Amino acid sequence: MKILDWYIIKKFLSSYVFAVLAMTFIIIIFDVAQKIDSFVTKQAPLSAIMFDFYANYVPYFVNIFSALFTFIAVIFFTSKMANHTEIVAMLSNGVSMGRIMRPYMIVATLIMLANCYLANIIIPPASVRRYNFEVKYLRNPYQNRDRHIHRQTQPSNFAYLESFNVRTQTAYNFSLECVSDSGLVSKLTSSEAVWDTTKNVWRVSRYVIRTIGDSGEVIRTGASLDTVINLTGKDLSVRVDKLVETMGYRELNEYINMLTLQGASNVDEVLIEKHKRFAYPMASVILTVIGVALSSRKMRGGMGLHIGLGVGLSFAYILFQRFSEMFVQGGWLTPAIALWIPNILFAVIAVWLYRITPK
């Protein structure tokens, strides 16, 4: 690490932190102004607003727009260096453009790793507290309006419920089938099943169990029975996008495996969240290269033109990332391909811009 490295790293980090703090402050001011009526109406405590909501909202916001903050920071201080002919002085003294890029890539890589850590370790538990605050003070409780819900809870077990009431944690017209290669082995039917949050079991009422064996069919009835299956009330009580936000990386993988086993139709939604946690942080590195390539040359329009071009290109990148998710929802691409296409395309653009940058 030379003086040049520390000089650029210091400018990069200070510009990045300034961009994060400034944008976060502005967003919070506007957000408070928008939600102040709900805070007052629902009598949300100030401590809950500060520590349960905004303290957990800031990491989420910073992680989502970190690539944009990185790009703005790079454009801002690099264009100032270019206008002060500092880049020209470096190149004139025999410092190659690749050598100048080294401290940029060190900081960009650190930001990328920090974003991955935020997305998989810090933000999931913070999202739980933020979501609980939103349910209590900002939004109406979630209502599961799905009908005729089918889930494969084990390789040979299939659950069915006609509907689910989130408030009472009750599944209506509940049934659980166990099958084998030869056909139906047993079937439990019940008018309702209540999720017991204390014991983490389903308590079925007025049940009928039909068992088919070699000796014939046996029917057993009862008033109440506790049963455990690979499906919880939480799985049915929260929107999928909100639920996966609260999961760490390992828990998210386990949830994907469970949904795949169940044959659920929303597996792609969860896979999108998984790939977003690594595809989006990678944008910081790609946009850093593009930012240096655009702003390292002295242009007639000065810093204003650099910032205008940079912000326009970064927003195009972010919109392309969001738009790529539609290809998954339309069934045209797999989540992995769709989420990484913007990175691949803009990485090619970054390499091209870097190659044509005056050395």
Secondary structure as a PSIPRED ss2 file (coil, helix, strand):
# PSIPRED VFORMAT (PSIPRED V4.0)

   1 M C   1.000  0.000  0.000
   2 K C   1.000  0.000  0.000
   3 I H   0.000  1.000  0.000
   4 L H   0.000  1.000  0.000
   5 D H   0.000  1.000  0.000
   6 W H   0.000  1.000  0.000
   7 Y H   0.000  1.000  0.000
   8 I H   0.000  1.000  0.000
   9 I H   0.000  1.000  0.000
  10 K H   0.000  1.000  0.000
  11 K H   0.000  1.000  0.000
  12 F H   0.000  1.000  0.000
  13 L H   0.000  1.000  0.000
  14 S H   0.000  1.000  0.000
  15 S H   0.000  1.000  0.000
  16 Y H   0.000  1.000  0.000
  17 V H   0.000  1.000  0.000
  18 F H   0.000  1.000  0.000
  19 A H   0.000  1.000  0.000
  20 V H   0.000  1.000  0.000
  21 L H   0.000  1.000  0.000
  22 A H   0.000  1.000  0.000
  23 M H   0.000  1.000  0.000
  24 T H   0.000  1.000  0.000
  25 F H   0.000  1.000  0.000
  26 I H   0.000  1.000  0.000
  27 I H   0.000  1.000  0.000
  28 I H   0.000  1.000  0.000
  29 I H   0.000  1.000  0.000
  30 F H   0.000  1.000  0.000
  31 D H   0.000  1.000  0.000
  32 V H   0.000  1.000  0.000
  33 A H   0.000  1.000  0.000
  34 Q H   0.000  1.000  0.000
  35 K H   0.000  1.000  0.000
  36 I H   0.000  1.000  0.000
  37 D H   0.000  1.000  0.000
  38 S H   0.000  1.000  0.000
  39 F H   0.000  1.000  0.000
  40 V H   0.000  1.000  0.000
  41 T H   0.000  1.000  0.000
  42 K C   1.000  0.000  0.000
  43 Q C   1.000  0.000  0.000
  44 A C   1.000  0.000  0.000
  45 P C   1.000  0.000  0.000
  46 L H   0.000  1.000  0.000
  47 S H   0.000  1.000  0.000
  48 A H   0.000  1.000  0.000
  49 I H   0.000  1.000  0.000
  50 M H   0.000  1.000  0.000
  51 F H   0.000  1.000  0.000
  52 D H   0.000  1.000  0.000
  53 F H   0.000  1.000  0.000
  54 Y H   0.000  1.000  0.000
  55 A H   0.000  1.000  0.000
  56 N H   0.000  1.000  0.000
  57 Y H   0.000  1.000  0.000
  58 V H   0.000  1.000  0.000
  59 P H   0.000  1.000  0.000
  60 Y H   0.000  1.000  0.000
  61 F H   0.000  1.000  0.000
  62 V H   0.000  1.000  0.000
  63 N H   0.000  1.000  0.000
  64 I H   0.000  1.000  0.000
  65 F C   1.000  0.000  0.000
  66 S H   0.000  1.000  0.000
  67 A H   0.000  1.000  0.000
  68 L H   0.000  1.000  0.000
  69 F H   0.000  1.000  0.000
  70 T H   0.000  1.000  0.000
  71 F H   0.000  1.000  0.000
  72 I H   0.000  1.000  0.000
  73 A H   0.000  1.000  0.000
  74 V H   0.000  1.000  0.000
  75 I H   0.000  1.000  0.000
  76 F H   0.000  1.000  0.000
  77 F H   0.000  1.000  0.000
  78 T H   0.000  1.000  0.000
  79 S H   0.000  1.000  0.000
  80 K H   0.000  1.000  0.000
  81 M H   0.000  1.000  0.000
  82 A H   0.000  1.000  0.000
  83 N H   0.000  1.000  0.000
  84 H C   1.000  0.000  0.000
  85 T C   1.000  0.000  0.000
  86 E H   0.000  1.000  0.000
  87 I H   0.000  1.000  0.000
  88 V H   0.000  1.000  0.000
  89 A H   0.000  1.000  0.000
  90 M H   0.000  1.000  0.000
  91 L H   0.000  1.000  0.000
  92 S H   0.000  1.000  0.000
  93 N C   1.000  0.000  0.000
  94 G C   1.000  0.000  0.000
  95 V C   1.000  0.000  0.000
  96 S C   1.000  0.000  0.000
  97 M H   0.000  1.000  0.000
  98 G H   0.000  1.000  0.000
  99 R H   0.000  1.000  0.000
 100 I H   0.000  1.000  0.000
 101 M H   0.000  1.000  0.000
 102 R H   0.000  1.000  0.000
 103 P H   0.000  1.000  0.000
 104 Y H   0.000  1.000  0.000
 105 M H   0.000  1.000  0.000
 106 I H   0.000  1.000  0.000
 107 V H   0.000  1.000  0.000
 108 A H   0.000  1.000  0.000
 109 T H   0.000  1.000  0.000
 110 L H   0.000  1.000  0.000
 111 I H   0.000  1.000  0.000
 112 M H   0.000  1.000  0.000
 113 L H   0.000  1.000  0.000
 114 A H   0.000  1.000  0.000
 115 N H   0.000  1.000  0.000
 116 C H   0.000  1.000  0.000
 117 Y H   0.000  1.000  0.000
 118 L H   0.000  1.000  0.000
 119 A H   0.000  1.000  0.000
 120 N H   0.000  1.000  0.000
 121 I H   0.000  1.000  0.000
 122 I H   0.000  1.000  0.000
 123 I H   0.000  1.000  0.000
 124 P H   0.000  1.000  0.000
 125 P H   0.000  1.000  0.000
 126 A H   0.000  1.000  0.000
 127 S H   0.000  1.000  0.000
 128 V H   0.000  1.000  0.000
 129 R H   0.000  1.000  0.000
 130 R H   0.000  1.000  0.000
 131 Y H   0.000  1.000  0.000
 132 N H   0.000  1.000  0.000
 133 F H   0.000  1.000  0.000
 134 E H   0.000  1.000  0.000
 135 V H   0.000  1.000  0.000
 136 K H   0.000  1.000  0.000
 137 Y H   0.000  1.000  0.000
 138 L H   0.000  1.000  0.000
 139 R C   1.000  0.000  0.000
 140 N C   1.000  0.000  0.000
 141 P C   1.000  0.000  0.000
 142 Y C   1.000  0.000  0.000
 143 Q C   1.000  0.000  0.000
 144 N C   1.000  0.000  0.000
 145 R C   1.000  0.000  0.000
 146 D C   1.000  0.000  0.000
 147 R C   1.000  0.000  0.000
 148 H C   1.000  0.000  0.000
 149 I E   0.000  0.000  1.000
 150 H E   0.000  0.000  1.000
 151 R E   0.000  0.000  1.000
 152 Q E   0.000  0.000  1.000
 153 T E   0.000  0.000  1.000
 154 Q E   0.000  0.000  1.000
 155 P C   1.000  0.000  0.000
 156 S C   1.000  0.000  0.000
 157 N E   0.000  0.000  1.000
 158 F E   0.000  0.000  1.000
 159 A E   0.000  0.000  1.000
 160 Y E   0.000  0.000  1.000
 161 L E   0.000  0.000  1.000
 162 E C   1.000  0.000  0.000
 163 S E   0.000  0.000  1.000
 164 F E   0.000  0.000  1.000
 165 N E   0.000  0.000  1.000
 166 V C   1.000  0.000  0.000
 167 R C   1.000  0.000  0.000
 168 T C   1.000  0.000  0.000
 169 Q C   1.000  0.000  0.000
 170 T E   0.000  0.000  1.000
 171 A E   0.000  0.000  1.000
 172 Y E   0.000  0.000  1.000
 173 N E   0.000  0.000  1.000
 174 F E   0.000  0.000  1.000
 175 S E   0.000  0.000  1.000
 176 L E   0.000  0.000  1.000
 177 E E   0.000  0.000  1.000
 178 C E   0.000  0.000  1.000
 179 V E   0.000  0.000  1.000
 180 S E   0.000  0.000  1.000
 181 D C   1.000  0.000  0.000
 182 S C   1.000  0.000  0.000
 183 G E   0.000  0.000  1.000
 184 L E   0.000  0.000  1.000
 185 V E   0.000  0.000  1.000
 186 S E   0.000  0.000  1.000
 187 K E   0.000  0.000  1.000
 188 L E   0.000  0.000  1.000
 189 T E   0.000  0.000  1.000
 190 S E   0.000  0.000  1.000
 191 S E   0.000  0.000  1.000
 192 E E   0.000  0.000  1.000
 193 A E   0.000  0.000  1.000
 194 V E   0.000  0.000  1.000
 195 W E   0.000  0.000  1.000
 196 D E   0.000  0.000  1.000
 197 T C   1.000  0.000  0.000
 198 T C   1.000  0.000  0.000
 199 K C   1.000  0.000  0.000
 200 N C   1.000  0.000  0.000
 201 V E   0.000  0.000  1.000
 202 W E   0.000  0.000  1.000
 203 R E   0.000  0.000  1.000
 204 V E   0.000  0.000  1.000
 205 S E   0.000  0.000  1.000
 206 R E   0.000  0.000  1.000
 207 Y E   0.000  0.000  1.000
 208 V E   0.000  0.000  1.000
 209 I E   0.000  0.000  1.000
 210 R E   0.000  0.000  1.000
 211 T E   0.000  0.000  1.000
 212 I E   0.000  0.000  1.000
 213 G E   0.000  0.000  1.000
 214 D C   1.000  0.000  0.000
 215 S C   1.000  0.000  0.000
 216 G E   0.000  0.000  1.000
 217 E E   0.000  0.000  1.000
 218 V E   0.000  0.000  1.000
 219 I E   0.000  0.000  1.000
 220 R E   0.000  0.000  1.000
 221 T E   0.000  0.000  1.000
 222 G E   0.000  0.000  1.000
 223 A E   0.000  0.000  1.000
 224 S E   0.000  0.000  1.000
 225 L E   0.000  0.000  1.000
 226 D E   0.000  0.000  1.000
 227 T E   0.000  0.000  1.000
 228 V C   1.000  0.000  0.000
 229 I C   1.000  0.000  0.000
 230 N C   1.000  0.000  0.000
 231 L C   1.000  0.000  0.000
 232 T C   1.000  0.000  0.000
 233 G H   0.000  1.000  0.000
 234 K H   0.000  1.000  0.000
 235 D H   0.000  1.000  0.000
 236 L H   0.000  1.000  0.000
 237 S H   0.000  1.000  0.000
 238 V C   1.000  0.000  0.000
 239 R C   1.000  0.000  0.000
 240 V H   0.000  1.000  0.000
 241 D H   0.000  1.000  0.000
 242 K H   0.000  1.000  0.000
 243 L H   0.000  1.000  0.000
 244 V H   0.000  1.000  0.000
 245 E H   0.000  1.000  0.000
 246 T C   1.000  0.000  0.000
 247 M C   1.000  0.000  0.000
 248 G C   1.000  0.000  0.000
 249 Y H   0.000  1.000  0.000
 250 R H   0.000  1.000  0.000
 251 E H   0.000  1.000  0.000
 252 L H   0.000  1.000  0.000
 253 N H   0.000  1.000  0.000
 254 E H   0.000  1.000  0.000
 255 Y H   0.000  1.000  0.000
 256 I H   0.000  1.000  0.000
 257 N H   0.000  1.000  0.000
 258 M H   0.000  1.000  0.000
 259 L H   0.000  1.000  0.000
 260 T H   0.000  1.000  0.000
 261 L H   0.000  1.000  0.000
 262 Q H   0.000  1.000  0.000
 263 G C   1.000  0.000  0.000
 264 A C   1.000  0.000  0.000
 265 S C   1.000  0.000  0.000
 266 N C   1.000  0.000  0.000
 267 V H   0.000  1.000  0.000
 268 D H   0.000  1.000  0.000
 269 E H   0.000  1.000  0.000
 270 V H   0.000  1.000  0.000
 271 L H   0.000  1.000  0.000
 272 I H   0.000  1.000  0.000
 273 E H   0.000  1.000  0.000
 274 K H   0.000  1.000  0.000
 275 H H   0.000  1.000  0.000
 276 K H   0.000  1.000  0.000
 277 R H   0.000  1.000  0.000
 278 F H   0.000  1.000  0.000
 279 A H   0.000  1.000  0.000
 280 Y H   0.000  1.000  0.000
 281 P H   0.000  1.000  0.000
 282 M H   0.000  1.000  0.000
 283 A H   0.000  1.000  0.000
 284 S H   0.000  1.000  0.000
 285 V H   0.000  1.000  0.000
 286 I H   0.000  1.000  0.000
 287 L H   0.000  1.000  0.000
 288 T H   0.000  1.000  0.000
 289 V H   0.000  1.000  0.000
 290 I H   0.000  1.000  0.000
 291 G H   0.000  1.000  0.000
 292 V H   0.000  1.000  0.000
 293 A H   0.000  1.000  0.000
 294 L H   0.000  1.000  0.000
 295 S H   0.000  1.000  0.000
 296 S C   1.000  0.000  0.000
 297 R C   1.000  0.000  0.000
 298 K C   1.000  0.000  0.000
 299 M C   1.000  0.000  0.000
 300 R C   1.000  0.000  0.000
 301 G C   1.000  0.000  0.000
 302 G H   0.000  1.000  0.000
 303 M H   0.000  1.000  0.000
 304 G H   0.000  1.000  0.000
 305 L H   0.000  1.000  0.000
 306 H H   0.000  1.000  0.000
 307 I H   0.000  1.000  0.000
 308 G H   0.000  1.000  0.000
 309 L H   0.000  1.000  0.000
 310 G H   0.000  1.000  0.000
 311 V H   0.000  1.000  0.000
 312 G H   0.000  1.000  0.000
 313 L H   0.000  1.000  0.000
 314 S H   0.000  1.000  0.000
 315 F H   0.000  1.000  0.000
 316 A H   0.000  1.000  0.000
 317 Y H   0.000  1.000  0.000
 318 I H   0.000  1.000  0.000
 319 L H   0.000  1.000  0.000
 320 F H   0.000  1.000  0.000
 321 Q H   0.000  1.000  0.000
 322 R H   0.000  1.000  0.000
 323 F H   0.000  1.000  0.000
 324 S H   0.000  1.000  0.000
 325 E H   0.000  1.000  0.000
 326 M H   0.000  1.000  0.000
 327 F H   0.000  1.000  0.000
 328 V H   0.000  1.000  0.000
 329 Q H   0.000  1.000  0.000
 330 G C   1.000  0.000  0.000
 331 G C   1.000  0.000  0.000
 332 W C   1.000  0.000  0.000
 333 L C   1.000  0.000  0.000
 334 T C   1.000  0.000  0.000
 335 P H   0.000  1.000  0.000
 336 A H   0.000  1.000  0.000
 337 I H   0.000  1.000  0.000
 338 A H   0.000  1.000  0.000
 339 L H   0.000  1.000  0.000
 340 W H   0.000  1.000  0.000
 341 I H   0.000  1.000  0.000
 342 P H   0.000  1.000  0.000
 343 N H   0.000  1.000  0.000
 344 I H   0.000  1.000  0.000
 345 L H   0.000  1.000  0.000
 346 F H   0.000  1.000  0.000
 347 A H   0.000  1.000  0.000
 348 V H   0.000  1.000  0.000
 349 I H   0.000  1.000  0.000
 350 A H   0.000  1.000  0.000
 351 V H   0.000  1.000  0.000
 352 W H   0.000  1.000  0.000
 353 L H   0.000  1.000  0.000
 354 Y H   0.000  1.000  0.000
 355 R H   0.000  1.000  0.000
 356 I H   0.000  1.000  0.000
 357 T C   1.000  0.000  0.000
 358 P C   1.000  0.000  0.000
 359 K C   1.000  0.000  0.000
